[in-house]
Amino acid sequence: ERNIALKRFDSLNIIIEKPCILKIDVQGVEERVLEGFGEYLNYIDFVLTEVLFKNYHKNQTQYSNIFKLLENAGFNGFIQLNPCIENGKLNHCDLLFWR
């Protein structure tokens, strides 16, 4: 077991250059990561994230929360990539959102 320091992205002194794509693969805590960008999310052009439709993790982000958060941040389109289907149901996939 390791201790890892967590910091919000908006607390870092990082300049975002355009065009900018944000790739998120954090196993169920996508909402926390996106919220941690704060106003910096307005500088991101594309967000690529894995979305889980099956409950794998305690308190995992619900896919509807990802859609709401990104829509509120000005993202207005998406495409589904790499769908994983198990027993006839969508299990998880990647979604690429854009402004």
N, C-alpha and C positions, 0 to 999 in steps of 0.2 A: 504494500500500500504506500502511495506517495501523497504528500501534501502539495497541492497546486494552488498558487495564488490566482484568484479570479479578479479581473478588472473589466470595467465597462469600456467598450471601444471609445466612447465619447470622452473618456478621462485621459486618453492617450494623446500625444501631440503628433498626430499623423496627418499628412496632407494627402487627400485623395485626388488622383489624377484621372481625367476622363479620356476615353471611355473606361468605366470601371465595372467589373463583374465581381459579385460577392458569392463565393461558394460555401455552403454550410452543410456539414455532415456531422451532426452532433448527437445522434441517437436519442431523439425525443425532447431536447431542450431548445428547439429552434426559436420558440417565442422569446425565451430569455435572451438569446443571442441577438435577435432582431431588436428587441427593446433596448439592449445595451448599446446599440448604435445611436440611439437618440436622434438628434437633428442630422447627424452624419448620414443617416439613411437617405436623406434628400439628395445626396451627392452620388448615390449608387445608381447605375443605369440598368443593371441586370442582377437578379438574384437567382442562383441555382441552389435548390435545396431538396433533400430527400424528405418525402412526406410518408408517414406511417398511417395506415388505415386499420391496422390490427394493434391491439394493446400489447406492447412488448415491455414497456417500462412504467414504473409507478409515476404518476403525475406527468406523463408525457404530453407534449403539446398536441392539441387537437388540430386536425388539418384546417378546420373552419377558422380557427384563430389566426393561422398563418395568412389565409386569404384576407381576412378583415384587416389585419395589421398592415399588410402590403398595399391593399386597396386604399387605406387611409393615408398611406405614405405616397400615393400618386402612381402606383403601378397599376396598369390597366389592361394587361394581357399576359397570357401564359401559354405554354405548350407542355404537354406531358411527354416524358422521356423514360425509357427503360422500365416499363411496367412489369411488376412481378405478380403473377396471378397464381394463387393456390386454391385448389378445390373450387374453381370457377369464380373466385372472388379476388378483387384487387387487394393485394397485401400491402405493397408499398410501390413508390415510383419516385422519379426525380421530376421536379417542376422547374421550368425556367420562366421567370417573371420578367417583364420589361415595362418601361414607361412609355 
